[in-house]
Amino acid sequence: MLRADYYERSEKPRYLGDPALPLEFDPYLYRLEQRDRAARIKQIHEQGTQAVANALSRLAF
C-alpha cells in the first residue's frame, strides 16, 4: 500500500530503469514485506493445523 501510494504521488520515472522509489525506502519496505510474509505463513499454518485436527477428530478409531 505504501508503494502504491508513493507511485501515485511521485513523479514518473524519467527514463527506463529509473527507480521510482528512492533507495532509502528499500530496507523499510523489505522489513514490512518480511513481517507481512511471516504473518501470512503463521496464519496458514494455524488454519492448516486446525483443518487437520478437525478432520482427524471426525475419524472413528
VEXGU-490949 format. One record per residue (C-alpha): residue number from 1; x, y, z. Coordinates in pm, 1 decimal. Example, Ala and Ser with C-alpha at 12.3 -4.5 7.8 and 13.67 -1.06 7.14 Angstrom:
# VEXGU-490949
seq,east,north,up
1,1230.0,-450.0,780.0
2,1367.0,-106.0,714.0
END
This chain:
# VEXGU-490949
seq,east,north,up
1,0.0,0.0,0.0
2,289.2,232.7,75.9
3,440.6,166.2,-264.5
4,109.7,219.5,-444.1
5,50.2,548.0,-265.7
6,404.5,665.1,-334.1
7,377.3,573.2,-703.4
8,56.0,773.2,-737.0
9,202.5,1082.2,-570.7
10,556.5,1070.8,-702.8
11,695.1,1194.0,-1027.3
12,703.4,940.2,-1306.3
13,1042.0,785.9,-1393.6
14,1236.5,997.5,-1640.0
15,1381.4,700.7,-1826.6
16,1356.5,324.0,-1840.5
17,1533.5,182.7,-1538.1
18,1496.0,498.3,-1330.9
19,1396.2,377.7,-982.4
20,1050.1,500.0,-889.6
21,1122.4,475.8,-517.3
22,1427.0,623.8,-351.8
23,1674.1,359.9,-238.1
24,1634.2,482.7,119.7
25,1293.0,309.4,131.2
26,1429.1,-34.6,43.1
27,1525.9,-152.2,395.5
28,1193.6,-35.5,539.6
29,989.4,-193.8,263.1
30,1188.6,-515.9,295.6
31,1114.9,-535.1,669.2
32,744.3,-463.9,610.1
33,725.7,-733.8,343.8
34,903.9,-984.9,568.9
35,671.0,-909.7,859.6
36,363.3,-947.1,635.7
37,500.1,-1269.9,490.9
38,567.3,-1411.5,837.6
39,214.2,-1320.7,949.1
40,64.6,-1491.0,641.4
41,275.4,-1803.5,694.1
42,170.6,-1819.2,1060.0
43,-197.3,-1779.5,968.4
44,-174.2,-2050.5,700.5
45,-0.2,-2284.5,946.3
46,-266.5,-2227.9,1212.2
47,-552.7,-2279.9,966.3
48,-389.8,-2594.0,825.3
49,-329.2,-2736.2,1171.8
50,-690.2,-2668.4,1268.4
51,-819.2,-2827.6,947.0
52,-614.7,-3143.3,1007.2
53,-727.0,-3157.3,1371.1
54,-1091.2,-3125.5,1262.5
55,-1050.7,-3396.8,1001.1
56,-881.0,-3633.3,1246.9
57,-1145.5,-3572.5,1512.9
58,-1414.7,-3696.7,1273.5
59,-1238.8,-4029.7,1222.2
60,-1355.2,-4312.8,1444.1
61,-1073.2,-4531.0,1565.9
END
